[in-house]
Amino acid sequence: MWRKASAAALLALAVGYFYHDSPNLPQNILQYVSISNFQSSFQNPNGQTRVEWIISAAWDTLITLPNRQWSRMAVGVNACVDVVVSGVGLLQALAVDPGPGRDHEVLHSKEDLKETFIHYMERGAAAERFFSNKEIFQRIARAAAEYPWCEGNAALIGQKLATYPDLMVLLCGPVGPKLHEMLDEQILVPAESLQETDEFHLILEYKAGEQWASTQAPQANRFIFSHDVSNGEMSALEAFVASLDEFQPELVVLSGFHMMEGQGREMWEGRLIEAVSAVSDIRKDFPIHLELASMTDKEYMNRIMQEQVIPIVTSIGLNEQELLFLTQSGEGPHSELAAWKGIPDVGQVSDILLWVLEEHGRGDPSSEADLTRIHFHTLAYHILATVEGHWGNQAAAVMAGARVASSQACGLEAVDVNKVELKAPLEFYSSHSEPREKLVLNPAEPVTTWHRGNVTFHMTPVLVCMQPLRTVGLGDAISAAGLMYSELKTQPPF
């Protein structure tokens, strides 16, 4: 106890001395001194450093709903039943031997599955792939269904949105009987979406530190694969767009473009044009959020980014793998990076987000693109980048997404500060190159804000679950929470 008191007294004397000598001492220096000293000096009886519960308490105080809340959202068109299993356990059940990892754009065999799973497991990165052989996939799916840790999840963004009271959700996609049974009663499903069989996706999860032969996972994550032709062809898209005029949503949430990539260029080249035409038919007063996912074909990503999809949506959500692939495909900032090294550098992420909004969105005031918002999430922190004048309540929105990530990964309804840890940097820069601003995290007000051109950035740390129970669906839950706490300033009256 006396050591804590001594540390506090010395800190107070030091700050008092410097403040008396220089009363204009910048606030961020005071914050940095308090963080670095108090983090090591003050702990609760369980040994939990104070910074985690300061951040958690600040979230609970500062996360407030916007003045104008959404009441009707339409979600489409990627709907399926997720079968969640232990990745290593399933591969062992399939009697495949461990070995070196290798990435495959499309999976054709159990060997391809094993190599691609290992490739991403050793990086602790999420990915999703199409399995081309229907018969082999069905045999693997039957083995997964017999695995004792199998459970189902479904239509994750729609399900998460439906947990908010007074929000009506329309879900359009290939909905089979099992999926229909699992959906919340607040979710409406058009008759055109119902089909006789379900589409199943296999989610191979692994824990932090889990080992298979010489491969060890640096962090918990998952690998997803499927033989899903209905979602792969985005077959429900036209029916989804046709249902919007009757439903009259205040926001449209769109996903599934990543599934089309696995069908091969001969299919996606023509279908992408049709899909863009359908999305273009959505009324301009229905803002659109696009949820991205893992892709491997740079030309396909370029089509989506440059002229097809991203310029005609209002908002996008993506993680660090998807952001890096996006800039690699378009030869944007830091496209020379083969992969992130540890926690993605905040300045580099900021550079790429600015590039996307200025080159493919409304960051340039003269642009006719609709994109004004990007929600970026990675394990240690989240950033919301928005074009000035288009969105409100974004500090609360980015904190809401981070809070959901912290609680849901631990399988809890609320954050338990004894089960999480801070991994975000306490100091970082607004850009990777000059001119740049040095920024400091203040746990008591855990949103750091900066401006670059016509774009505002809001960054908050994530309290990372030390023993995560589930990683599947985290990105969907993060985006759903961020959207629920966001307010579109340019909404027309309804």
C-alpha positions as CSV (number, residue, x, y, z in Angstrom):
1,M,0.0,0.0,0.0
2,W,2.8,2.5,0.9
3,R,4.4,1.9,-2.5
4,K,1.1,2.9,-4.2
5,A,0.8,6.0,-2.0
6,S,4.4,6.9,-2.6
7,A,4.0,6.6,-6.4
8,A,0.9,8.7,-6.3
9,A,2.6,11.3,-4.1
10,L,5.7,11.5,-6.4
11,L,3.5,11.7,-9.4
12,A,1.5,14.6,-7.9
13,L,4.7,16.4,-6.9
14,A,6.2,15.9,-10.3
15,V,3.1,17.1,-12.2
16,G,2.7,20.0,-9.7
17,Y,6.3,21.1,-10.2
18,F,6.1,21.1,-14.0
19,Y,2.7,22.7,-14.0
20,H,3.9,25.5,-11.7
21,D,7.0,26.0,-13.9
22,S,4.9,25.7,-17.1
23,P,1.2,26.2,-16.6
24,N,0.6,25.7,-20.3
25,L,1.9,22.1,-20.2
26,P,-0.1,20.3,-22.9
27,Q,-2.9,18.1,-21.6
28,N,-1.7,15.1,-23.6
29,I,1.6,15.1,-21.7
30,L,-0.3,15.0,-18.4
31,Q,-2.4,12.1,-19.8
32,Y,0.7,10.2,-20.9
33,V,2.4,10.7,-17.5
34,S,-0.8,9.5,-15.6
35,I,-1.2,6.5,-17.9
36,S,2.3,5.2,-17.7
37,N,2.5,5.6,-13.9
38,F,-1.0,4.7,-12.8
39,Q,-1.1,1.7,-15.0
40,S,1.8,0.1,-13.2
41,S,1.0,1.5,-9.7
42,F,-2.8,1.0,-9.2
43,Q,-4.4,-2.4,-9.2
44,N,-7.6,-3.8,-7.8
45,P,-7.5,-6.7,-5.3
46,N,-7.4,-9.3,-8.1
47,G,-4.3,-7.7,-9.7
48,Q,-6.2,-6.2,-12.6
49,T,-4.5,-3.1,-13.8
50,R,-6.7,-0.1,-13.4
51,V,-6.6,1.0,-17.1
52,E,-9.0,-1.8,-18.1
53,W,-11.7,-1.0,-15.7
54,I,-11.3,2.8,-16.3
55,I,-11.9,2.1,-20.0
56,S,-14.9,-0.2,-19.4
57,A,-16.5,2.3,-17.0
58,A,-15.9,5.1,-19.4
59,W,-17.7,3.1,-22.2
60,D,-20.7,2.6,-19.9
61,T,-20.9,6.3,-19.3
62,L,-20.1,7.7,-22.7
63,I,-21.9,5.3,-25.0
64,T,-25.2,6.9,-25.7
65,L,-27.8,6.3,-28.4
66,P,-28.2,9.0,-31.1
67,N,-31.1,11.4,-31.0
68,R,-32.6,9.7,-34.1
69,Q,-32.5,6.0,-33.9
70,W,-33.2,3.4,-36.6
71,S,-36.5,1.6,-36.5
72,R,-36.4,-0.5,-39.7
73,M,-33.4,-2.1,-41.3
74,A,-33.2,-4.5,-44.3
75,V,-30.4,-7.1,-44.3
76,G,-29.3,-9.3,-47.2
77,V,-28.3,-11.4,-49.0
78,N,-25.8,-13.8,-47.4
79,A,-27.8,-16.1,-45.2
80,C,-26.8,-19.6,-44.0
81,V,-26.4,-21.9,-41.0
82,D,-22.9,-21.8,-39.5
83,V,-21.6,-25.1,-38.0
84,V,-18.9,-24.1,-35.5
85,V,-16.3,-26.8,-34.7
86,S,-12.7,-27.1,-33.5
87,G,-10.5,-26.7,-36.6
88,V,-7.8,-29.0,-35.4
89,G,-10.3,-31.5,-34.1
90,L,-12.2,-31.7,-37.4
91,L,-9.0,-32.1,-39.5
92,Q,-7.8,-34.9,-37.1
93,A,-11.2,-36.6,-37.5
94,L,-10.7,-36.4,-41.3
95,A,-7.4,-38.3,-40.9
96,V,-5.2,-35.6,-42.6
97,D,-1.7,-35.2,-41.5
98,P,-0.3,-31.8,-40.4
99,G,2.3,-30.1,-42.6
100,P,3.3,-26.8,-44.1
101,G,0.7,-24.2,-44.8
102,R,-0.2,-22.8,-48.2
103,D,-3.0,-20.5,-49.3
104,H,-5.4,-21.6,-51.9
105,E,-7.9,-19.2,-53.5
106,V,-10.4,-22.1,-54.0
107,L,-10.4,-25.4,-52.1
108,H,-10.7,-28.6,-54.2
109,S,-9.7,-31.3,-51.7
110,K,-9.1,-32.1,-48.0
111,E,-5.4,-31.4,-48.7
112,D,-6.2,-27.9,-49.9
113,L,-8.4,-27.3,-46.8
114,K,-5.6,-28.5,-44.5
115,E,-2.9,-26.4,-46.1
116,T,-5.1,-23.2,-46.2
117,F,-6.3,-23.7,-42.6
118,I,-2.6,-24.0,-41.4
119,H,-1.6,-21.0,-43.5
120,Y,-4.1,-18.8,-41.6
121,M,-3.9,-20.5,-38.2
122,E,-0.1,-19.8,-38.0
123,R,-0.9,-16.1,-38.6
124,G,-3.9,-16.0,-36.3
125,A,-5.9,-14.5,-39.2
126,A,-9.5,-15.0,-40.3
127,A,-10.3,-16.1,-43.9
128,E,-13.1,-17.6,-45.9
129,R,-12.9,-19.9,-49.0
130,F,-15.2,-21.7,-51.4
131,F,-15.0,-25.5,-51.6
132,S,-15.5,-26.5,-55.2
133,N,-16.2,-30.2,-54.8
134,K,-19.8,-30.8,-53.6
135,E,-19.4,-34.5,-52.7
136,I,-16.2,-34.0,-50.7
137,F,-17.7,-31.0,-48.9
138,Q,-20.8,-32.9,-48.0
139,R,-18.6,-35.7,-46.5
140,I,-16.7,-33.1,-44.5
141,A,-19.9,-31.5,-43.4
142,R,-21.3,-34.8,-42.2
143,A,-18.1,-35.4,-40.1
144,A,-18.5,-31.9,-38.7
145,A,-22.1,-32.5,-37.7
146,E,-21.0,-35.5,-35.7
147,Y,-18.3,-33.6,-33.9
148,P,-19.3,-33.1,-30.2
149,W,-18.7,-29.3,-30.1
150,C,-20.9,-28.5,-33.1
151,E,-23.5,-25.7,-32.8
152,G,-25.3,-23.4,-35.1
153,N,-25.4,-19.7,-35.7
154,A,-27.3,-17.9,-38.4
155,A,-27.7,-14.6,-40.3
156,L,-25.5,-13.0,-37.8
157,I,-25.9,-9.3,-38.6
158,G,-29.7,-9.6,-38.7
159,Q,-29.8,-11.6,-35.5
160,K,-27.6,-9.1,-33.7
161,L,-29.7,-6.2,-34.9
162,A,-32.9,-8.0,-33.8
163,T,-31.6,-7.9,-30.2
164,Y,-32.2,-4.1,-30.1
165,P,-35.8,-3.2,-28.9
166,D,-38.1,-1.4,-31.3
167,L,-36.1,-2.3,-34.4
168,M,-37.8,-4.3,-37.1
169,V,-35.5,-6.3,-39.4
170,L,-36.1,-7.7,-42.9
171,L,-33.8,-10.6,-43.8
172,C,-33.6,-11.7,-47.4
173,G,-31.4,-14.6,-48.5
174,P,-31.5,-18.3,-49.0
175,V,-33.4,-19.2,-45.9
176,G,-33.9,-23.0,-45.3
177,P,-36.0,-24.6,-42.6
178,K,-33.2,-24.8,-40.0
179,L,-32.3,-21.2,-40.4
180,H,-35.9,-20.1,-40.4
181,E,-36.4,-21.9,-37.1
182,M,-33.4,-20.1,-35.5
183,L,-34.3,-16.6,-36.5
184,D,-35.6,-14.0,-33.9
185,E,-39.3,-13.2,-34.1
186,Q,-38.5,-9.6,-34.9
187,I,-37.0,-10.7,-38.2
188,L,-39.3,-10.7,-41.3
189,V,-38.4,-13.1,-44.1
190,P,-40.0,-12.6,-47.5
191,A,-41.7,-15.7,-49.0
192,E,-39.3,-15.4,-52.0
193,S,-36.4,-16.1,-49.7
194,L,-37.6,-19.4,-48.3
195,Q,-36.1,-22.6,-49.8
196,E,-36.4,-26.3,-49.0
197,T,-32.8,-26.9,-47.9
198,D,-30.3,-24.9,-45.8
199,E,-26.9,-23.6,-46.9
200,F,-24.3,-24.7,-44.4
201,H,-20.9,-23.0,-43.7
202,L,-18.3,-24.7,-41.7
203,I,-16.5,-22.5,-39.1
204,L,-13.1,-24.0,-38.0
205,E,-12.1,-22.2,-34.8
206,Y,-8.8,-22.3,-32.9
207,K,-7.7,-20.9,-29.6
208,A,-4.7,-18.6,-28.8
209,G,-1.7,-20.8,-28.3
210,E,-3.4,-23.9,-29.7
211,Q,-0.9,-26.2,-31.4
212,W,-1.1,-28.8,-34.2
213,A,2.3,-30.4,-34.8
214,S,4.7,-27.4,-35.5
215,T,1.9,-24.9,-36.1
216,Q,0.8,-22.7,-33.2
217,A,-1.9,-20.0,-33.3
218,P,-0.7,-16.6,-32.0
219,Q,-4.3,-15.6,-31.3
220,A,-7.8,-17.1,-31.4
221,N,-9.6,-16.9,-34.8
222,R,-11.5,-18.9,-37.3
223,F,-11.4,-20.3,-40.9
224,I,-14.6,-20.5,-42.9
225,F,-15.4,-22.7,-45.9
226,S,-18.5,-23.8,-47.8
227,H,-19.9,-25.2,-51.0
228,D,-22.7,-22.5,-51.1
229,V,-23.9,-21.9,-54.7
230,S,-27.1,-19.9,-53.7
231,N,-25.1,-17.3,-51.7
232,G,-22.2,-17.6,-54.2
233,E,-24.4,-16.4,-57.0
234,M,-26.2,-13.9,-54.7
235,S,-29.4,-15.4,-56.0
236,A,-31.6,-13.6,-53.6
237,L,-30.3,-10.1,-54.5
238,E,-33.0,-9.1,-57.0
239,A,-35.8,-10.3,-54.6
240,F,-34.2,-8.4,-51.8
241,V,-34.1,-5.1,-53.8
242,A,-37.7,-5.7,-54.9
243,S,-38.8,-6.0,-51.3
244,L,-37.4,-2.7,-50.1
245,D,-40.1,-0.4,-51.5
246,E,-42.8,-2.2,-49.5
247,F,-40.7,-2.6,-46.3
248,Q,-39.4,1.1,-46.5
249,P,-36.1,0.6,-44.5
250,E,-34.2,3.5,-43.0
251,L,-30.9,1.5,-43.6
252,V,-30.0,-1.3,-45.9
253,V,-27.2,-3.7,-44.8
254,L,-25.7,-5.7,-47.7
255,S,-23.2,-8.6,-47.6
256,G,-22.3,-11.6,-49.7
257,F,-20.1,-10.2,-52.5
258,H,-17.1,-12.2,-51.2
259,M,-19.1,-15.4,-51.8
260,M,-19.3,-14.7,-55.6
261,E,-15.5,-14.7,-56.0
262,G,-15.3,-18.4,-55.3
263,Q,-17.5,-19.2,-58.3
264,G,-14.8,-18.3,-60.8
265,R,-14.3,-15.4,-63.1
266,E,-16.5,-16.8,-65.9
267,M,-19.5,-16.6,-63.5
268,W,-18.7,-13.5,-61.4
269,E,-17.8,-11.3,-64.3
270,G,-21.3,-11.2,-65.7
271,R,-23.1,-11.7,-62.4
272,L,-21.3,-8.8,-60.8
273,I,-22.6,-6.4,-63.5
274,E,-26.1,-7.7,-62.8
275,A,-25.6,-7.3,-59.0
276,V,-24.4,-3.7,-59.4
277,S,-27.3,-2.9,-61.5
278,A,-29.7,-4.3,-58.9
279,V,-27.9,-2.4,-56.0
280,S,-28.1,0.8,-58.2
281,D,-31.9,0.4,-58.3
282,I,-32.1,0.8,-54.5
283,R,-33.6,4.2,-53.8
284,K,-31.1,6.9,-53.0
285,D,-32.9,7.8,-49.8
286,F,-32.1,4.2,-48.5
287,P,-28.5,4.4,-47.3
288,I,-26.5,1.2,-47.7
289,H,-23.9,-0.4,-45.4
290,L,-21.7,-3.0,-47.1
291,E,-20.0,-5.6,-45.0
292,L,-16.9,-6.9,-46.6
293,A,-15.2,-10.3,-46.0
294,S,-12.1,-12.3,-47.0
295,M,-11.2,-12.3,-50.7
296,T,-8.2,-13.3,-52.7
297,D,-8.7,-12.2,-56.4
298,K,-7.2,-8.8,-56.8
299,E,-9.0,-8.1,-60.1
300,Y,-12.4,-9.0,-58.5
301,M,-11.6,-6.7,-55.5
302,N,-10.6,-3.9,-57.9
303,R,-13.9,-4.2,-59.8
304,I,-15.8,-3.9,-56.5
305,M,-13.7,-1.0,-55.3
306,Q,-13.1,1.2,-58.3
307,E,-16.2,1.3,-60.4
308,Q,-18.7,-1.3,-59.3
309,V,-19.8,-1.5,-55.6
310,I,-17.9,0.7,-53.1
311,P,-18.7,4.1,-54.7
312,I,-22.4,3.4,-54.6
313,V,-22.7,2.4,-50.9
314,T,-22.8,4.8,-48.0
315,S,-20.8,2.8,-45.4
316,I,-18.5,-0.2,-45.3
317,G,-17.2,-2.5,-42.5
318,L,-14.0,-4.5,-42.7
319,N,-11.1,-5.9,-40.7
320,E,-7.3,-5.6,-41.1
321,Q,-6.9,-8.5,-43.6
322,E,-9.6,-7.0,-45.8
323,L,-8.2,-3.5,-45.6
324,L,-4.7,-4.6,-46.5
325,F,-6.0,-6.7,-49.5
326,L,-8.1,-3.7,-50.6
327,T,-5.0,-1.4,-50.8
328,Q,-2.9,-4.2,-52.3
329,S,-5.5,-4.6,-55.1
330,G,-5.7,-0.9,-55.8
331,E,-2.0,-0.1,-55.3
332,G,-2.9,2.3,-52.5
333,P,-0.8,3.4,-49.5
334,H,1.4,0.6,-47.9
335,S,0.4,-1.9,-50.6
336,E,3.9,-3.2,-50.5
337,L,3.1,-4.9,-47.1
338,A,2.7,-8.6,-47.5
339,A,1.0,-8.9,-44.1
340,W,0.6,-6.9,-40.9
341,K,3.4,-7.5,-38.4
342,G,1.5,-7.8,-35.1
343,I,-1.0,-5.1,-34.2
344,P,-1.6,-3.0,-37.4
345,D,0.1,0.4,-37.2
346,V,-2.6,3.1,-36.5
347,G,-0.9,5.5,-38.9
348,Q,-0.8,3.1,-41.7
349,V,-4.4,2.1,-41.2
350,S,-5.3,5.8,-41.1
351,D,-3.5,6.4,-44.4
352,I,-5.4,3.6,-46.2
353,L,-8.8,4.6,-44.8
354,L,-8.1,8.2,-46.0
355,W,-7.1,6.9,-49.4
356,V,-10.3,4.9,-49.8
357,L,-12.6,7.8,-48.8
358,E,-10.7,10.3,-51.0
359,E,-10.2,8.1,-54.1
360,H,-13.4,6.0,-54.0
361,G,-15.7,7.9,-51.7
362,R,-16.9,11.4,-50.9
363,G,-13.7,12.5,-49.1
364,D,-13.1,14.7,-52.1
365,P,-16.0,17.2,-52.0
366,S,-16.3,17.2,-55.7
367,S,-16.8,13.5,-55.9
368,E,-20.2,12.0,-56.8
369,A,-19.5,8.8,-54.8
370,D,-21.8,7.9,-51.9
371,L,-19.3,6.4,-49.6
372,T,-18.9,8.6,-46.4
373,R,-18.1,6.1,-43.6
374,I,-15.7,3.2,-43.0
375,H,-15.8,1.0,-39.8
376,F,-12.4,-0.7,-39.4
377,H,-11.9,-3.3,-36.7
378,T,-8.9,-5.3,-35.6
379,L,-8.2,-7.3,-32.4
380,A,-6.6,-4.4,-30.4
381,Y,-8.6,-1.3,-31.6
382,H,-11.3,0.0,-33.9
383,I,-11.5,3.1,-36.1
384,L,-14.4,4.9,-37.6
385,A,-13.5,7.2,-40.5
386,T,-16.2,9.5,-41.7
387,V,-16.5,12.4,-44.2
388,E,-17.3,15.7,-42.4
389,G,-21.0,16.6,-42.1
390,H,-22.5,13.2,-42.9
391,W,-22.5,11.2,-39.7
392,G,-23.2,11.9,-36.0
393,N,-22.6,10.1,-32.7
394,Q,-19.5,8.3,-34.1
395,A,-17.5,8.4,-30.8
396,A,-20.3,6.4,-29.2
397,A,-20.6,4.2,-32.2
398,V,-17.0,3.1,-32.3
399,M,-17.0,2.5,-28.5
400,A,-20.2,0.4,-28.8
401,G,-18.5,-1.8,-31.4
402,A,-15.4,-2.3,-29.2
403,R,-17.5,-3.1,-26.2
404,V,-19.4,-5.8,-28.1
405,A,-16.1,-7.3,-29.2
406,S,-14.8,-7.4,-25.7
407,S,-17.9,-9.0,-24.2
408,Q,-19.0,-11.3,-27.0
409,A,-15.6,-12.9,-27.5
410,C,-15.7,-14.0,-23.8
411,G,-19.3,-15.3,-24.3
412,L,-20.7,-12.6,-21.9
413,E,-23.4,-10.0,-22.1
414,A,-21.2,-7.4,-20.5
415,V,-17.5,-6.7,-20.2
416,D,-15.8,-8.6,-17.3
417,V,-12.6,-6.6,-16.6
418,N,-11.0,-9.6,-15.0
419,K,-11.1,-11.5,-18.3
420,V,-9.8,-8.8,-20.7
421,E,-6.6,-7.0,-21.3
422,L,-5.5,-3.8,-23.1
423,K,-3.4,-4.5,-26.2
424,A,-3.9,-1.2,-28.1
425,P,-0.9,1.2,-28.2
426,L,-0.9,4.0,-25.7
427,E,0.8,6.3,-28.2
428,F,0.5,6.4,-31.9
429,Y,0.6,8.7,-34.9
430,S,-2.2,10.0,-37.2
431,S,-0.2,8.9,-40.3
432,H,2.8,6.8,-41.1
433,S,4.5,9.7,-43.0
434,E,5.0,13.4,-42.4
435,P,3.2,15.6,-41.6
436,R,1.7,13.6,-38.8
437,E,0.3,14.2,-35.3
438,K,1.4,12.3,-32.2
439,L,-1.6,11.0,-30.3
440,V,-2.1,9.6,-26.8
441,L,-4.8,7.3,-25.5
442,N,-6.7,8.6,-22.4
443,P,-8.4,5.7,-20.7
444,A,-10.9,8.0,-19.0
445,E,-12.1,9.3,-22.4
446,P,-11.2,6.3,-24.6
447,V,-11.9,7.8,-28.0
448,T,-9.0,9.6,-29.7
449,T,-10.1,11.9,-32.6
450,W,-8.1,13.4,-35.4
451,H,-8.8,15.1,-38.7
452,R,-7.1,14.7,-42.1
453,G,-8.5,16.8,-45.0
454,N,-12.3,16.3,-45.0
455,V,-12.2,13.1,-43.0
456,T,-12.6,12.7,-39.2
457,F,-11.2,9.6,-37.4
458,H,-12.5,8.2,-34.1
459,M,-10.3,5.4,-32.6
460,T,-11.0,3.4,-29.4
461,P,-9.1,0.4,-27.9
462,V,-10.6,-3.0,-27.5
463,L,-10.4,-4.8,-24.2
464,V,-9.2,-8.1,-25.6
465,C,-10.7,-11.3,-24.2
466,M,-7.8,-13.3,-22.7
467,Q,-9.6,-16.7,-23.3
468,P,-12.1,-16.1,-26.1
469,L,-14.9,-18.6,-26.5
470,R,-16.1,-17.5,-29.9
471,T,-14.6,-15.5,-32.7
472,V,-17.2,-16.3,-35.4
473,G,-19.6,-13.4,-35.9
474,L,-17.6,-10.9,-34.1
475,G,-17.2,-8.6,-37.1
476,D,-20.9,-8.8,-37.8
477,A,-21.7,-7.9,-34.2
478,I,-19.2,-5.1,-34.2
479,S,-20.7,-3.6,-37.4
480,A,-24.3,-4.0,-36.1
481,A,-23.5,-2.2,-32.9
482,G,-21.6,0.6,-34.7
483,L,-24.6,1.1,-37.0
484,M,-27.1,1.1,-34.2
485,Y,-25.3,3.9,-32.4
486,S,-24.7,5.9,-35.6
487,E,-26.8,8.8,-36.9
488,L,-26.9,9.7,-40.6
489,K,-27.1,13.5,-40.7
490,T,-28.3,13.6,-44.3
491,Q,-31.3,11.4,-43.8
492,P,-34.4,12.7,-45.6
493,P,-37.6,13.0,-43.5
494,F,-39.7,9.9,-43.4
